């Protein structure tokens, strides 16, 4: 079976698909992974065939407007202005991404397509070519449920019948907005290209209910229970972790030496979420680490902190293998992205989360509810004193570590990749 996997976004959006691809290859299948060009080496290093999608949309994360939109000290009006500017630029790049998706599918001619919602065009394009499709979700964002509020609406703390009604109604509204927006994008592109793609009647939820669009969710039931009101064809498989490759080999000697020499070690990684002033963020980190009496490994990511002069108790790295490092630290401090949350949970380490936007507040609240993280810190209230208190609280409260280790045992007992492959195989054989 030739499986085309398709994803878009950051490393956290790509790595689970690499893990799934490895699992498929180990079971004798051929795999092509379509992803942003910047991940070509990462993908081919894991023996997957690669199909390039343009970097243009993901490059918007390097745009100053993106930094301003995620800056906790920016005004609400300023953030809205930046988001509008980014959205306007993104709309102009959507056609390029859809062109790439069309070309990748047309050239590969796979037996089945598994796509991330950010590559939504794979659904109507795949159907145009008569190819079965499966949607793969890293977060529970598309299917409405009464069990919890959608991450796109405020959690009013409602319970019982009223709470379920609120969750279901607002979830349906968000779904309709998402589905309508994505459908319009594809319809306009198809009209401009005159390629015969028909997306006018596209309805993700109805397709899932009818069984024509299976949706697999790559997270653990121990972290989020599968909602009782989801359609039959929406499954929760467990996480897709990347194992048994160079990902788990020891990193460079400087990092390994730092880990061996320091105790009370914490990890700090905010991805691209450093706002407009990475220097101020770095100064805050230095002060908090010193006041808490710990040492830290700081992942500079895309946040502009690569040129900071760090003290000897802090090591800055551009990239780090989470599955190698996180079991060796005491706390994981991060922005609450799905990938980092999964890695911290798997390592059995408590988190301190500063959620900026998107799905991050959802995950921050969930990990707090599981007892593996204290209450999330709002970015606008983050300072050295606040972070110091949180670090000391987690280190001095064994329950956080104990809860994290118990949850890690449950996650380890799951086999998300095998479960996902069973669903993909079922879809391909329908």
C-alpha positions in Angstrom: 0.0 0.0 0.0 1.3 3.5 -0.9 0.3 5.9 1.8 0.7 9.7 1.3 0.9 11.6 4.6 0.4 15.3 4.4 1.0 18.0 7.0 2.0 21.6 7.4 3.3 23.8 10.3 6.1 23.6 12.8 8.2 20.6 13.9 5.4 19.7 16.2 3.1 19.3 13.3 5.6 17.3 11.2 7.3 14.9 13.7 4.1 12.8 14.5 3.7 12.2 10.8 7.3 11.1 10.5 6.6 8.7 13.3 3.5 7.3 11.6 5.4 7.0 8.4 8.2 5.0 10.1 5.5 2.7 11.5 4.0 2.2 8.1 7.3 1.4 6.5 8.1 -1.1 9.2 4.9 -2.9 8.2 5.9 -3.1 4.6 4.1 -0.1 3.2 5.5 2.7 0.9 5.2 6.2 2.4 5.4 9.6 0.9 5.3 12.6 3.3 4.3 16.0 1.9 5.5 18.8 4.2 7.2 22.2 4.1 10.4 22.2 2.3 12.4 23.2 5.4 11.8 19.7 6.8 13.1 17.8 3.8 16.3 16.6 5.5 14.5 15.6 8.7 12.0 13.5 6.7 14.4 11.8 4.3 16.8 11.1 7.2 14.0 8.8 8.5 13.8 7.0 5.1 10.5 8.5 4.0 9.9 9.7 0.5 9.4 13.5 0.5 7.1 15.8 -1.5 7.7 19.5 -1.0 5.1 22.0 0.1 6.1 25.7 -0.1 7.6 27.3 3.0 5.8 30.6 2.3 3.0 30.2 4.8 5.1 28.8 7.6 7.6 31.6 7.0 5.0 34.1 8.2 6.0 33.0 11.7 9.2 34.9 11.1 7.2 38.0 10.1 7.4 40.9 12.6 3.7 41.1 12.6 3.5 37.6 13.9 5.9 38.5 16.8 3.7 41.5 17.6 0.5 39.4 17.5 2.0 37.0 20.1 3.5 39.8 22.3 1.8 39.8 25.7 2.6 43.4 26.2 1.0 44.6 22.9 -2.4 46.2 23.0 -5.5 44.2 22.0 -6.1 46.7 19.1 -2.4 46.3 18.0 -2.7 42.5 18.2 -5.9 42.5 16.1 -4.2 44.7 13.5 -1.2 42.4 13.3 -3.5 39.3 13.0 -5.4 41.0 10.2 -2.2 41.8 8.4 -0.9 38.2 8.8 -4.3 36.8 7.6 -4.2 39.1 4.6 -0.8 37.8 3.6 -1.8 34.2 4.3 -4.8 34.5 2.0 -2.5 35.4 -0.8 -0.4 32.3 -0.2 -3.2 29.8 0.1 -3.3 29.2 -3.7 0.4 28.3 -3.7 -0.2 25.7 -1.0 -3.2 24.2 -2.8 -1.2 24.0 -6.0 1.5 22.1 -4.1 -1.0 19.7 -2.6 -2.6 19.1 -6.0 0.8 18.4 -7.6 2.0 16.1 -4.8 -1.1 14.0 -5.0 -1.1 13.9 -8.8 2.5 12.8 -9.0 2.4 10.3 -6.1 -0.9 8.7 -7.0 -1.1 7.0 -3.6 -3.6 4.4 -2.5 -4.7 6.4 0.5 -4.1 10.0 1.9 -3.7 10.9 5.6 -3.9 14.7 6.0 -3.4 17.3 8.7 -6.3 19.9 8.7 -3.8 22.6 7.7 -3.6 20.7 4.3 -7.3 20.7 4.1 -7.2 20.8 0.3 -6.1 17.2 0.3 -9.7 16.2 1.0 -11.4 17.5 -2.2 -8.3 16.9 -4.3 -8.0 13.3 -3.1 -11.7 12.7 -3.8 -11.2 14.2 -7.2 -8.7 11.5 -8.0 -10.8 8.8 -6.4 -8.4 8.3 -3.5 -9.6 7.4 0.0 -8.8 10.1 2.6 -8.3 10.1 6.4 -8.0 13.3 8.5 -5.4 13.2 11.2 -5.8 15.5 14.1 -3.2 16.3 16.8 -5.8 18.3 18.7 -9.6 17.9 19.2 -10.6 20.9 17.1 -13.1 19.9 14.4 -15.8 17.7 15.9 -18.3 19.4 18.2 -18.9 17.7 21.6 -20.8 18.5 24.8 -18.1 17.0 26.9 -15.9 20.1 26.9 -15.8 23.6 25.3 -14.1 24.1 22.0 -10.7 25.7 22.3 -11.9 28.6 20.2 -14.5 29.8 22.7 -14.3 30.9 26.4 -14.7 28.2 29.0 -17.4 29.7 31.3 -17.1 26.9 33.8 -20.7 25.7 33.1 -21.6 22.2 34.2 -24.5 19.7 33.7 -27.1 20.1 31.0 -26.4 23.8 30.5 -22.7 23.2 30.2 -23.2 20.4 27.6 -25.6 22.6 25.6 -23.1 25.5 25.6 -20.2 23.3 24.6 -22.2 21.6 21.8 -23.7 24.8 20.4 -20.5 26.9 20.4 -18.6 23.9 19.1 -21.0 23.7 16.1 -20.6 27.4 15.4 -16.8 27.1 15.4 -17.0 24.1 13.2 -19.3 25.8 10.7 -17.0 28.8 10.5 -14.0 26.5 9.9 -15.7 24.3 7.4 -17.2 27.3 5.5 -13.9 29.2 5.4 -11.9 26.2 4.2 -14.5 25.3 1.6 -14.5 28.8 0.2 -10.7 28.8 -0.1 -10.7 25.6 -2.1 -13.7 26.7 -4.3 -12.1 30.0 -5.2 -8.8 28.3 -6.0 -10.5 25.6 -8.1 -12.4 28.3 -10.1 -9.2 30.2 -10.8 -7.3 27.1 -11.8 -10.2 25.6 -13.7 -9.0 22.1 -12.6 -12.4 20.5 -12.1 -12.1 20.2 -8.3 -15.6 20.4 -6.7 -15.7 21.5 -3.0 -19.1 23.2 -3.0 -20.8 20.5 -0.9 -17.9 19.8 1.4 -18.9 19.0 5.0 -16.3 17.4 7.2 -18.6 16.5 10.1 -21.2 14.9 7.8 -18.5 13.0 6.0 -17.2 11.7 9.3 -20.7 10.6 10.4 -21.3 8.8 7.1 -18.0 7.0 7.3 -16.6 8.5 4.1 -14.0 10.6 6.1 -12.5 8.7 9.1 -10.8 11.1 11.6 -8.0 9.8 13.7 -6.9 11.8 16.8 -3.2 11.4 17.8 -3.4 11.9 21.5 -3.9 9.7 24.5 -7.3 8.7 26.1 -5.5 9.1 29.4 -5.1 12.8 28.6 -8.4 13.5 26.9 -11.2 11.0 27.1 -12.9 10.2 23.7 -16.2 12.2 23.9 -19.2 10.1 24.2 -21.1 12.0 21.5 -18.5 11.7 18.7 -19.4 9.8 15.5 -18.3 6.2 15.3 -15.6 7.0 12.7 -13.8 9.5 14.9 -11.2 7.6 16.9 -8.5 8.4 19.5 -5.4 6.3 18.7 -2.9 7.4 21.3 0.2 9.6 20.6 2.5 9.0 17.6 6.0 9.1 19.0 9.2 8.9 17.0 11.3 6.0 18.3 14.2 3.8 17.4 16.1 6.2 15.2 18.8 8.9 15.5 16.2 11.0 17.4 17.1 9.1 20.6 20.9 9.1 20.2 23.0 11.3 22.5 23.2 14.9 21.3 26.3 17.0 20.9 29.0 16.7 23.7 28.3 20.1 25.1 24.7 19.3 25.9 25.5 15.9 27.2 28.2 17.3 29.5 25.9 20.1 30.8 23.2 17.5 31.7 25.7 15.3 33.5 27.2 18.2 35.5 24.0 20.0 36.7 21.3 19.0 39.2 17.9 20.7 39.6 17.8 21.0 35.9 14.9 22.5 34.0 14.0 22.8 30.3 12.7 26.0 28.9 11.3 26.2 25.3 8.8 28.6 23.9 9.2 27.8 20.2 8.6 31.0 18.3 6.6 32.7 21.2 9.0 35.3 22.4 7.1 38.4 21.3 8.9 41.5 20.1 11.6 41.6 22.8 13.6 38.3 23.0 16.3 40.1 25.0 13.9 41.0 27.8 12.6 37.4 27.7 16.1 36.1 28.1 16.9 38.5 31.0 13.7 37.3 32.8 14.7 33.7 32.3 18.2 34.4 33.7 16.8 36.1 36.7 14.2 33.4 37.5 16.7 30.5 37.0 19.1 32.2 39.4 16.5 33.1 42.1 15.1 29.5 41.9 18.5 28.0 42.4 18.3 25.8 39.3 20.1 25.3 36.1 18.4 25.4 32.7 18.6 24.3 29.1 16.9 26.9 26.9 15.7 26.0 23.4 16.0 29.2 21.4 13.8 28.0 18.6 12.6 30.7 16.2 12.3 33.2 19.0 15.3 35.4 18.3 17.3 34.4 21.5 20.2 32.8 19.6 22.6 35.7 20.2 22.2 36.1 24.0 25.2 35.9 26.3 24.0 33.3 28.8 25.5 32.6 32.2 27.2 29.3 33.0 24.2 27.8 34.7 22.2 28.1 31.4 22.9 26.3 28.1 21.1 27.6 25.0 20.5 25.2 22.2 18.8 25.7 18.8 17.2 22.2 18.7 17.1 19.4 21.2 15.7 15.8 21.1 12.9 15.9 23.6 12.8 12.2 24.1 16.4 12.2 25.1 16.4 15.3 27.2 13.1 15.6 29.0 13.4 12.4 31.2 16.7 14.0 32.5 15.1 17.3 33.7 12.9 18.1 36.7 10.5 20.5 35.0 9.5 21.4 31.5 8.6 25.0 31.0 6.9 25.7 27.7 4.1 27.5 25.7 1.7 24.5 25.7 2.0 23.4 22.1 0.6 19.9 21.5 4.0 18.4 20.7 5.8 19.7 23.7 2.9 18.7 26.0 3.0 15.2 24.6 6.8 14.9 25.1 6.6 16.2 28.7 3.7 13.8 29.5 5.6 10.9 28.0 8.7 11.7 30.0 6.7 11.8 33.2 7.8 15.3 34.0 5.6 18.1 35.4 5.1 21.3 33.3 4.9 25.0 33.8 3.0 26.4 30.9 2.7 30.0 29.6 0.1 29.7 26.8 0.1 32.4 24.1 -2.7 31.5 21.7 -4.4 28.8 19.6 -4.6 25.4 21.2 -2.0 26.3 23.9 -4.5 27.5 26.6 -6.6 24.4 26.0 -3.6 22.1 26.7 -2.4 24.3 29.6 -5.8 23.9 31.3 -5.9 20.2 30.6 -2.4 19.5 32.1 -3.4 21.6 35.1 -6.6 19.5 35.5 -4.5 16.3 35.4 -2.4 17.5 38.2 0.9 17.6 36.2 1.2 21.4 36.0 0.3 24.3 38.2 -2.2 26.9 37.1 -1.0 28.4 33.7 0.7 31.8 33.7 -0.8 34.4 31.5 1.9 35.9 29.2 1.1 39.4 30.2 1.7 38.5 33.9 4.9 36.6 33.3 7.9 38.0 35.1 10.9 36.6 37.0 9.2 36.6 40.4 6.2 34.7 39.0 8.3 32.1 37.2 10.5 31.7 40.3 7.5 31.0 42.5 6.2 28.4 40.0 9.5 26.6 39.8 9.9 26.4 43.5 6.3 25.2 43.9 6.7 22.4 41.5 10.0 21.3 42.9 8.6 21.4 46.5 5.4 19.6 45.7 6.0 15.8 45.0 2.4 15.3 43.7 3.2 17.0 40.4 6.0 14.6 39.7 4.1 11.6 41.0 1.0 12.4 38.9 3.2 12.9 35.8 4.9 9.5 36.3 1.6 7.7 36.7 0.2 9.3 33.6 3.4 8.4 31.7 2.9 4.8 32.5 -0.6 4.9 31.0 0.6 6.6 27.9 3.4 4.0 27.5 0.8 1.2 27.5 -0.8 2.6 24.4 0.2 1.9 20.8 -1.0 5.0 18.9 0.8 4.2 15.7 -0.6 0.6 15.4 -4.1 1.9 16.1 -3.7 4.6 13.5 -2.4 2.2 10.9 -5.5 -0.1 11.5 -7.8 2.8 10.7 -5.8 3.8 7.6 -5.8 0.3 6.3 -9.6 0.0 6.9 -10.1 3.3 5.0 -7.9 2.1 2.1 -9.9 -1.1 1.8 -13.4 0.4 1.8 
